[in-house]
Amino acid sequence: MPSKPNKHGGGDAEWTPEHTRIVVAGMIELVKANKRTLYTLPGIVGEVDNHGNNRTGSKVNQILNTLASSYGVSAETVTGGTKRKSGDKSTTSKRARKVKVEEIEEKPVIQ
């Protein structure tokens, strides 16, 4: 029985440290993208989630920095895109809410 071809290409190259760094950088990006899910884990909620999960976020960043440095991934991979420079304006704009205005019919007051 012939083997199934790899739909993404040949993929016959030897695994190198660069491939490991690519995987580690991808793992860091996945954790950053799903960080809110980590805040809801049992054992975190109600135990160490005070101060708006600042402690949890700090610990996650510490773990990611350790992982990055262990595999030679740039620290910017962990910190990139999470902090705004001072003076940057938010790109979100407020939209006016549509409010339904009802006319109130005045009724004569009975005395």
N, CA, C and O atoms as a MOPAC input file, in Angstrom:
PM7 MOZYME 1SCF
protein

 N      0.85100 1    -1.17400 1     0.00000 1
 C      0.00000 1     0.00000 1     0.00000 1
 C      0.89800 1     1.23900 1     0.00000 1
 O      1.75300 1     1.37900 1     0.87500 1
 N      0.71500 1     2.13600 1    -0.96700 1
 C      1.56200 1     3.33100 1    -1.02200 1
 C      1.23300 1     4.28700 1     0.12700 1
 O      0.08300 1     4.38300 1     0.55700 1
 N      2.25100 1     4.98700 1     0.61600 1
 C      2.02600 1     5.94500 1     1.69800 1
 C      1.30100 1     7.18000 1     1.16300 1
 O      1.41400 1     7.52700 1    -0.01300 1
 N      0.56900 1     7.82100 1     2.03800 1
 C     -0.16200 1     9.02800 1     1.64300 1
 C      0.82300 1    10.18400 1     1.51100 1
 O      1.68700 1    10.36200 1     2.36900 1
 N      0.70200 1    10.96200 1     0.45300 1
 C      1.61300 1    12.10800 1     0.30600 1
 C      1.29000 1    13.18500 1     1.34100 1
 O      0.13800 1    13.37000 1     1.73300 1
 N      2.31700 1    13.87500 1     1.76300 1
 C      2.14900 1    14.97800 1     2.69500 1
 C      1.50100 1    16.12800 1     1.94600 1
 O      2.05900 1    16.61800 1     0.96400 1
 N      0.33500 1    16.56400 1     2.39100 1
 C     -0.38300 1    17.60300 1     1.65300 1
 C      0.27300 1    18.97600 1     1.75700 1
 O     -0.10100 1    19.89900 1     1.03300 1
 N      1.25200 1    19.11700 1     2.65600 1
 C      1.90100 1    20.41700 1     2.83000 1
 C      3.25500 1    20.49400 1     2.13800 1
 O      3.90100 1    21.54000 1     2.18900 1
 N      3.69800 1    19.43900 1     1.50400 1
 C      4.97700 1    19.47300 1     0.82800 1
 C      5.78200 1    18.23200 1     1.15500 1
 O      5.26300 1    17.26500 1     1.71300 1
 N      7.05600 1    18.27200 1     0.80100 1
 C      7.92200 1    17.11500 1     0.99000 1
 C      8.16200 1    16.79800 1     2.44900 1
 O      7.92100 1    15.67500 1     2.89100 1
 N      8.63200 1    17.77500 1     3.19800 1
 C      8.83700 1    17.60000 1     4.63000 1
 C      9.89000 1    16.58200 1     4.99900 1
 O      9.80300 1    15.98200 1     6.07000 1
 N     10.88700 1    16.36300 1     4.15200 1
 C     11.90900 1    15.35900 1     4.41800 1
 C     13.16500 1    15.91700 1     5.07200 1
 O     14.11100 1    15.16800 1     5.31500 1
 N     13.19600 1    17.19500 1     5.35900 1
 C     14.39100 1    17.81700 1     5.92000 1
 C     14.61900 1    17.34000 1     7.34800 1
 O     13.68100 1    16.96300 1     8.05100 1
 N     15.86900 1    17.36100 1     7.75800 1
 C     16.21900 1    17.01000 1     9.13900 1
 C     15.70600 1    18.10700 1    10.07500 1
 O     15.69700 1    19.28600 1     9.72300 1
 N     15.27900 1    17.69500 1    11.27500 1
 C     14.81800 1    18.65000 1    12.28200 1
 C     16.02600 1    19.41100 1    12.80900 1
 O     17.03000 1    18.81000 1    13.19200 1
 N     15.92200 1    20.74200 1    12.82800 1
 C     17.03100 1    21.57500 1    13.29100 1
 C     16.57900 1    22.42100 1    14.46700 1
 O     15.38200 1    22.52400 1    14.73300 1
 N     17.52300 1    23.02900 1    15.17400 1
 C     17.15000 1    23.93400 1    16.26200 1
 C     16.24300 1    25.08500 1    15.79700 1
 O     15.43300 1    25.59100 1    16.57400 1
 N     16.38100 1    25.48600 1    14.55000 1
 C     15.50900 1    26.55100 1    14.02700 1
 C     14.05400 1    26.08500 1    13.99400 1
 O     13.14800 1    26.86800 1    14.28100 1
 N     13.82600 1    24.83200 1    13.64900 1
 C     12.46800 1    24.29800 1    13.66100 1
 C     11.90700 1    24.30800 1    15.08600 1
 O     10.73200 1    24.61100 1    15.29600 1
 N     12.74800 1    23.97600 1    16.05100 1
 C     12.32000 1    24.00200 1    17.45600 1
 C     11.94900 1    25.41600 1    17.86600 1
 O     10.93500 1    25.62400 1    18.53200 1
 N     12.76800 1    26.39800 1    17.47000 1
 C     12.45800 1    27.79200 1    17.80900 1
 C     11.13900 1    28.23700 1    17.17700 1
 O     10.38500 1    28.99300 1    17.79000 1
 N     10.85800 1    27.77900 1    15.96600 1
 C      9.59500 1    28.12400 1    15.30400 1
 C      8.42100 1    27.55100 1    16.07700 1
 O      7.40800 1    28.22500 1    16.26600 1
 N      8.55500 1    26.30000 1    16.52900 1
 C      7.47300 1    25.67000 1    17.29900 1
 C      7.28200 1    26.38100 1    18.63300 1
 O      6.14900 1    26.63800 1    19.03900 1
 N      8.37600 1    26.70200 1    19.31600 1
 C      8.28400 1    27.39000 1    20.61100 1
 C      7.64600 1    28.76900 1    20.43600 1
 O      6.79300 1    29.15800 1    21.23400 1
 N      8.04800 1    29.50800 1    19.40800 1
 C      7.44400 1    30.82400 1    19.15500 1
 C      5.95000 1    30.67700 1    18.87200 1
 O      5.15100 1    31.50100 1    19.31500 1
 N      5.57200 1    29.63300 1    18.13900 1
 C      4.15400 1    29.38100 1    17.88200 1
 C      3.39200 1    29.04900 1    19.15000 1
 O      2.25400 1    29.48300 1    19.33100 1
 N      4.02300 1    28.27300 1    20.03600 1
 C      3.38400 1    27.94200 1    21.31700 1
 C      3.16300 1    29.20000 1    22.15400 1
 O      2.11900 1    29.36400 1    22.78500 1
 N      4.15600 1    30.08000 1    22.14900 1
 C      4.03300 1    31.33100 1    22.91000 1
 C      2.88700 1    32.16700 1    22.35700 1
 O      2.09200 1    32.71500 1    23.12000 1
 N      2.79800 1    32.26600 1    21.04100 1
 C      1.70700 1    33.03500 1    20.42500 1
 C      0.34700 1    32.43200 1    20.76600 1
 O     -0.60900 1    33.16700 1    21.01400 1
 N      0.25000 1    31.09800 1    20.78000 1
 C     -1.01000 1    30.44500 1    21.13800 1
 C     -1.41100 1    30.73700 1    22.57700 1
 O     -2.57800 1    31.01100 1    22.85800 1
 N     -0.45000 1    30.67800 1    23.48100 1
 C     -0.75100 1    30.96300 1    24.88700 1
 C     -1.18300 1    32.41700 1    25.04900 1
 O     -2.13900 1    32.70400 1    25.77000 1
 N     -0.48300 1    33.33700 1    24.38200 1
 C     -0.85300 1    34.74800 1    24.46900 1
 C     -2.24900 1    34.98900 1    23.92300 1
 O     -3.01400 1    35.76600 1    24.49300 1
 N     -2.58700 1    34.33000 1    22.82500 1
 C     -3.90000 1    34.52200 1    22.21200 1
 C     -5.02300 1    33.95000 1    23.07000 1
 O     -6.16600 1    34.39500 1    22.96900 1
 N     -4.71100 1    32.97900 1    23.90500 1
 C     -5.73500 1    32.31800 1    24.71900 1
 C     -5.52100 1    32.53800 1    26.20900 1
 O     -5.94200 1    31.71700 1    27.02500 1
 N     -4.87400 1    33.63100 1    26.56700 1
 C     -4.53500 1    33.89700 1    27.96200 1
 C     -5.78000 1    33.99300 1    28.85100 1
 O     -5.74200 1    33.57800 1    30.00900 1
 N     -6.86400 1    34.52700 1    28.32800 1
 C     -8.09200 1    34.65400 1    29.11900 1
 C     -8.61500 1    33.29800 1    29.57100 1
 O     -9.19900 1    33.18300 1    30.64800 1
 N     -8.40900 1    32.27900 1    28.75800 1
 C     -8.83600 1    30.93500 1    29.12600 1
 C     -8.06100 1    30.44500 1    30.34500 1
 O     -8.61400 1    29.73600 1    31.18600 1
 N     -6.80000 1    30.81100 1    30.44700 1
 C     -6.00000 1    30.39800 1    31.59400 1
 C     -6.53400 1    30.97400 1    32.89600 1
 O     -6.42100 1    30.34900 1    33.95100 1
 N     -7.11700 1    32.16600 1    32.81900 1
 C     -7.63900 1    32.79700 1    34.02300 1
 C     -8.84800 1    32.06900 1    34.59300 1
 O     -9.21800 1    32.29900 1    35.74400 1
 N     -9.46900 1    31.19600 1    33.80900 1
 C    -10.67500 1    30.49900 1    34.26300 1
 C    -10.39600 1    29.07300 1    34.71800 1
 O    -11.32800 1    28.32800 1    35.02100 1
 N     -9.13900 1    28.69100 1    34.76900 1
 C     -8.79800 1    27.32800 1    35.18000 1
 C     -9.14800 1    27.08400 1    36.64800 1
 O     -8.98000 1    27.97800 1    37.47800 1
 N     -9.63700 1    25.87600 1    36.98000 1
 C     -9.87500 1    25.54100 1    38.38800 1
 C     -8.57000 1    25.66500 1    39.16400 1
 O     -7.51400 1    25.25400 1    38.68300 1
 N     -8.64400 1    26.21900 1    40.33900 1
 C     -7.44100 1    26.45600 1    41.13000 1
 C     -6.90400 1    27.86000 1    40.95700 1
 O     -6.12900 1    28.33100 1    41.79000 1
 N     -7.29800 1    28.53700 1    39.89600 1
 C     -6.92500 1    29.93700 1    39.69200 1
 C     -8.09300 1    30.81700 1    40.12900 1
 O     -7.92900 1    31.75500 1    40.91000 1
 N     -9.27600 1    30.49200 1    39.60500 1
 C    -10.47900 1    31.26100 1    39.92100 1
 C    -10.78300 1    31.12500 1    41.40900 1
 O    -10.89800 1    30.01700 1    41.93300 1
 N    -10.91100 1    32.24600 1    42.06700 1
 C    -11.25800 1    32.25400 1    43.47900 1
 C    -10.09400 1    32.03800 1    44.42200 1
 O    -10.26500 1    32.12800 1    45.63800 1
 N     -8.91400 1    31.75400 1    43.89200 1
 C     -7.76300 1    31.52300 1    44.76000 1
 C     -6.66100 1    32.56300 1    44.56000 1
 O     -6.16900 1    33.14300 1    45.52800 1
 N     -6.27500 1    32.79800 1    43.30700 1
 C     -5.18600 1    33.74600 1    43.04400 1
 C     -5.57300 1    34.75200 1    41.97600 1
 O     -4.70100 1    35.30600 1    41.30600 1
 N     -6.86700 1    34.99800 1    41.80500 1
 C     -7.31200 1    35.87100 1    40.71800 1
 C     -7.64700 1    37.28800 1    41.16900 1
 O     -8.34000 1    38.01700 1    40.45900 1
 N     -7.15800 1    37.68500 1    42.34800 1
 C     -7.41100 1    39.05900 1    42.77900 1
 C     -6.58500 1    40.03800 1    41.94800 1
 O     -5.71500 1    39.62300 1    41.18200 1
 N     -6.84400 1    41.27900 1    42.09100 1
 C     -6.16000 1    42.35200 1    41.35400 1
 C     -6.30400 1    42.17900 1    39.84500 1
 O     -5.36200 1    42.43300 1    39.09400 1
 N     -7.48100 1    41.74600 1    39.40500 1
 C     -7.74200 1    41.63500 1    37.97500 1
 C     -6.85600 1    40.61700 1    37.27200 1
 O     -6.50200 1    40.79900 1    36.10700 1
 N     -6.49800 1    39.54900 1    37.97200 1
 C     -5.64100 1    38.48900 1    37.43300 1
 C     -4.24400 1    38.97500 1    37.10400 1
 O     -3.56200 1    38.37200 1    36.27600 1
 N     -3.80700 1    40.05000 1    37.73200 1
 C     -2.46600 1    40.56500 1    37.48400 1
 C     -1.40800 1    39.53300 1    37.86100 1
 O     -0.41300 1    39.36700 1    37.15400 1
 N     -1.62700 1    38.83900 1    38.97800 1
 C     -0.65500 1    37.82700 1    39.41100 1
 C     -0.58600 1    36.67300 1    38.42100 1
 O      0.49600 1    36.17800 1    38.10800 1
 N     -1.73500 1    36.25200 1    37.93600 1
 C     -1.76500 1    35.15800 1    36.96300 1
 C     -1.07800 1    35.57400 1    35.66900 1
 O     -0.27700 1    34.82200 1    35.11500 1
 N     -1.39100 1    36.77000 1    35.19300 1
 C     -0.76600 1    37.26400 1    33.96400 1
 C      0.74000 1    37.38700 1    34.10500 1
 O      1.48400 1    37.05600 1    33.18300 1
 N      1.19100 1    37.86400 1    35.26100 1
 C      2.62700 1    37.99000 1    35.49900 1
 C      3.30700 1    36.62600 1    35.50400 1
 O      4.39600 1    36.46200 1    34.95400 1
 N      2.65200 1    35.64800 1    36.13200 1
 C      3.22500 1    34.29800 1    36.18600 1
 C      3.27600 1    33.66900 1    34.79200 1
 O      4.26000 1    33.02000 1    34.43900 1
 N      2.22800 1    33.85800 1    34.00900 1
 C      2.21100 1    33.32300 1    32.64500 1
 C      3.34500 1    33.95700 1    31.84100 1
 O      4.05900 1    33.25300 1    31.12800 1
 N      3.51900 1    35.26600 1    31.94600 1
 C      4.61700 1    35.93800 1    31.22900 1
 C      5.97600 1    35.43300 1    31.69400 1
 O      6.88700 1    35.26700 1    30.88300 1
 N      6.12000 1    35.18700 1    33.00800 1
 C      7.38100 1    34.66400 1    33.53400 1
 C      7.68000 1    33.28400 1    32.93600 1
 O      8.81100 1    33.01100 1    32.53500 1
 N      6.66200 1    32.41900 1    32.87700 1
 C      6.83900 1    31.08300 1    32.31000 1
 C      7.18500 1    31.17400 1    30.82400 1
 O      8.06800 1    30.46300 1    30.34500 1
 N      6.48800 1    32.04900 1    30.09500 1
 C      6.75800 1    32.20300 1    28.66300 1
 C      8.15700 1    32.75100 1    28.41200 1
 O      8.83100 1    32.32700 1    27.47300 1
 N      8.59900 1    33.69300 1    29.25000 1
 C      9.96100 1    34.23000 1    29.11200 1
 C     10.99600 1    33.14000 1    29.36700 1
 O     12.00400 1    33.06500 1    28.66500 1
 N     10.75300 1    32.29900 1    30.36300 1
 C     11.66900 1    31.19300 1    30.65400 1
 C     11.71500 1    30.21600 1    29.48600 1
 O     12.79000 1    29.76600 1    29.09000 1
 N     10.55700 1    29.89100 1    28.93800 1
 C     10.48900 1    28.99200 1    27.78600 1
 C     11.23800 1    29.59200 1    26.59300 1
 O     12.01200 1    28.90600 1    25.92400 1
 N     10.99700 1    30.87900 1    26.33800 1
 C     11.64900 1    31.54500 1    25.20400 1
 C     13.16700 1    31.54300 1    25.36800 1
 O     13.89100 1    31.20800 1    24.43000 1
 N     13.64800 1    31.91100 1    26.54200 1
 C     15.10100 1    31.97000 1    26.72700 1
 C     15.73600 1    30.58500 1    26.70700 1
 O     16.88800 1    30.44100 1    26.29600 1
 N     15.00300 1    29.56900 1    27.14200 1
 C     15.53600 1    28.20100 1    27.12700 1
 C     15.77100 1    27.69000 1    25.71600 1
 O     16.66000 1    26.86900 1    25.49200 1
 N     14.98400 1    28.16800 1    24.77000 1
 C     15.08700 1    27.67800 1    23.39700 1
 C     15.61700 1    28.73200 1    22.42000 1
 O     15.55200 1    28.54000 1    21.20600 1
 N     16.13700 1    29.83300 1    22.94200 1
 C     16.75300 1    30.83500 1    22.07800 1
 C     15.77200 1    31.66300 1    21.26600 1
 O     16.11300 1    32.16700 1    20.19600 1
 N     14.54000 1    31.80400 1    21.77800 1
 C     13.53000 1    32.62700 1    21.10100 1
 C     13.61500 1    34.03200 1    21.67900 1
 O     13.82200 1    34.19800 1    22.88100 1
 N     13.45700 1    35.02600 1    20.84400 1
 C     13.55000 1    36.41100 1    21.27000 1
 C     12.50500 1    36.73500 1    22.34100 1
 O     11.36400 1    36.27900 1    22.26500 1
 N     12.90700 1    37.52500 1    23.33500 1
 C     11.98300 1    37.94100 1    24.39300 1
 C     10.86900 1    38.82000 1    23.83600 1
 O      9.80300 1    38.93200 1    24.44100 1
 N     11.11200 1    39.44100 1    22.68600 1
 C     10.07800 1    40.26800 1    22.05600 1
 C      8.87700 1    39.43100 1    21.62700 1
 O      7.77300 1    39.95500 1    21.48000 1
 N      9.08900 1    38.13200 1    21.42800 1
 C      7.98300 1    37.24900 1    21.08100 1
 C      6.97600 1    37.21100 1    22.21800 1
 O      5.77000 1    37.13000 1    21.98400 1
 N      7.46800 1    37.26900 1    23.44700 1
 C      6.59500 1    37.23500 1    24.61800 1
 C      5.97000 1    38.59600 1    24.87100 1
 O      4.77000 1    38.69400 1    25.12700 1
 N      6.77700 1    39.64600 1    24.80100 1
 C      6.27900 1    40.96900 1    25.17200 1
 C      5.69400 1    41.74100 1    24.00200 1
 O      4.97200 1    42.71500 1    24.21700 1
 N      5.97700 1    41.34400 1    22.78900 1
 C      5.52800 1    42.08500 1    21.61200 1
 C      4.01800 1    42.16400 1    21.50400 1
 O      3.31600 1    41.16300 1    21.65000 1
 N      3.52700 1    43.37300 1    21.24600 1
 C      2.10700 1    43.56500 1    20.99600 1
 C      1.23800 1    43.63400 1    22.23100 1
 O      0.01800 1    43.75400 1    22.11700 1
 N      1.83600 1    43.56200 1    23.41900 1
 C      1.00900 1    43.58600 1    24.62000 1
 C      0.99200 1    44.94600 1    25.30100 1
 O      0.06300 1    45.25200 1    26.04900 1
 N      2.00700 1    45.76300 1    25.05100 1
 C      2.06100 1    47.06900 1    25.70000 1
 C      1.99200 1    48.17200 1    24.65400 1
 O      2.57700 1    48.07200 1    23.57600 1
 N      1.26100 1    49.22900 1    25.00100 1
 C      1.19900 1    50.37700 1    24.09800 1
 C      2.25200 1    51.38100 1    24.50200 1
 O      2.56800 1    51.52700 1    25.68300 1
 N      2.79000 1    52.06700 1    23.52200 1
 C      3.73300 1    53.13400 1    23.81100 1
 C      2.95500 1    54.32800 1    24.34100 1
 O      1.80000 1    54.53700 1    23.97100 1
 N      3.57800 1    55.09700 1    25.19300 1
 C      2.89000 1    56.26900 1    25.71400 1
 C      2.60600 1    57.23200 1    24.57200 1
 O      3.44300 1    57.43500 1    23.69300 1
 N      1.44500 1    57.81000 1    24.59400 1
 C      1.06100 1    58.73500 1    23.54300 1
 C      0.25500 1    58.09200 1    22.44300 1
 O     -0.36100 1    58.79300 1    21.64100 1
 N      0.24400 1    56.75600 1    22.38500 1
 C     -0.56400 1    56.08000 1    21.36100 1
 C     -2.03700 1    56.25200 1    21.68900 1
 O     -2.45300 1    56.12400 1    22.84000 1
 N     -2.79300 1    56.53500 1    20.68900 1
 C     -4.23300 1    56.69100 1    20.86100 1
 C     -4.91000 1    55.37200 1    20.56200 1
 O     -4.45400 1    54.59200 1    19.72600 1
 N     -5.98800 1    55.14200 1    21.24800 1
 C     -6.76600 1    53.94700 1    20.97800 1
 C     -7.41200 1    54.08300 1    19.60900 1
 O     -7.84500 1    55.16900 1    19.22300 1
 N     -7.47500 1    52.98500 1    18.88400 1
 C     -8.06300 1    53.03500 1    17.55300 1
 C     -9.55500 1    52.73300 1    17.57600 1
 O    -10.23500 1    52.82600 1    16.55400 1
 N    -10.05100 1    52.37200 1    18.74400 1
 C    -11.48000 1    52.09000 1    18.82100 1
 C    -12.24300 1    53.39800 1    18.91400 1
 O    -11.77000 1    54.36800 1    19.50600 1
 N    -13.40400 1    53.41500 1    18.33400 1
 C    -14.22400 1    54.61700 1    18.39700 1
 C    -15.56100 1    54.26900 1    19.02500 1
 O    -16.06800 1    53.15500 1    18.89500 1
 N    -16.10100 1    55.24000 1    19.69500 1
 C    -17.39400 1    55.02400 1    20.33500 1
 C    -18.48900 1    55.29400 1    19.32300 1
 O    -18.43100 1    56.25900 1    18.56100 1
 N    -19.47600 1    54.43700 1    19.32900 1
 C    -20.62100 1    54.63100 1    18.44700 1
 C    -21.79400 1    55.09300 1    19.28700 1
 O    -21.98100 1    54.65700 1    20.42300 1
 N    -22.56800 1    55.97200 1    18.71300 1
 C    -23.75700 1    56.44600 1    19.41000 1
 C    -24.78200 1    55.31800 1    19.44700 1
 O    -25.04300 1    54.65900 1    18.44100 1
 N    -25.34600 1    55.11400 1    20.61100 1
 C    -26.36900 1    54.08900 1    20.75400 1
 C    -27.68500 1    54.63900 1    20.28300 1
 O    -28.03200 1    55.78400 1    20.57300 1
 N    -28.41400 1    53.83100 1    19.56100 1
 C    -29.73800 1    54.24200 1    19.12500 1
 C    -30.69800 1    54.00700 1    20.28000 1
 O    -30.80500 1    52.90100 1    20.81100 1
 N    -31.37400 1    55.04800 1    20.64600 1
 C    -32.31700 1    54.96300 1    21.74500 1
 C    -33.71600 1    55.18500 1    21.19900 1
 O    -33.98000 1    56.15800 1    20.49300 1
 N    -34.58400 1    54.28600 1    21.53000 1
 C    -35.95900 1    54.41500 1    21.07100 1
 C    -36.66800 1    55.42900 1    21.96700 1
 O    -36.74700 1    55.26800 1    23.18500 1
 N    -37.17200 1    56.46000 1    21.33200 1
 C    -37.86000 1    57.50500 1    22.07200 1
 C    -39.35700 1    57.26500 1    21.95900 1
 O    -39.91500 1    57.19600 1    20.86400 1
 N    -39.98300 1    57.14300 1    23.10200 1
 C    -41.42500 1    56.93200 1    23.10200 1
 C    -42.10800 1    58.22200 1    23.53200 1
 O    -41.67000 1    58.90900 1    24.45400 1
 N    -43.17300 1    58.51900 1    22.84900 1
 C    -43.94100 1    59.68700 1    23.24100 1
 C    -44.89300 1    59.28900 1    24.35500 1
 O    -45.59200 1    58.27900 1    24.27000 1
 N    -44.90500 1    60.09600 1    25.38900 1
 C    -45.78300 1    59.81700 1    26.51900 1
 C    -47.02100 1    60.69700 1    26.38200 1
 O    -46.94600 1    61.92200 1    26.27800 1
 N    -48.10300 1    60.04700 1    26.38600 1
 C    -49.36800 1    60.76000 1    26.24500 1
 C    -49.77100 1    61.28600 1    27.61300 1
 O    -49.88100 1    60.53900 1    28.58500 1
 N    -49.98900 1    62.60300 1    27.65900 1
 C    -50.37000 1    63.19400 1    28.93200 1
 C    -51.85900 1    62.94600 1    29.18600 1
 O    -52.70700 1    63.18200 1    28.32600 1
 N    -52.13800 1    62.47000 1    30.37400 1
 C    -53.52400 1    62.21900 1    30.76200 1
 C    -53.90700 1    63.28600 1    31.77700 1
 O    -53.08700 1    63.71300 1    32.59000 1
 N    -55.14400 1    63.70200 1    31.71600 1
 C    -55.56300 1    64.70100 1    32.69200 1
 C    -55.54800 1    64.11600 1    34.09800 1
 O    -55.89600 1    62.95600 1    34.32200 1
 N    -55.14000 1    64.94800 1    35.01500 1
 C    -55.07700 1    64.52100 1    36.40200 1
 C    -56.46000 1    64.64000 1    37.02900 1
 O    -57.07700 1    65.70300 1    36.96400 1
 N    -56.94500 1    63.58300 1    37.62400 1
 C    -58.25100 1    63.58600 1    38.29100 1
 C    -58.02000 1    63.92700 1    39.74800 1
 O    -57.22200 1    63.30500 1    40.44900 1
 N    -58.76200 1    64.95400 1    40.17600 1
 C    -58.60900 1    65.37600 1    41.58200 1
 C    -59.83700 1    65.11200 1    42.37500 1
 O    -59.87600 1    65.40700 1    43.57000 1

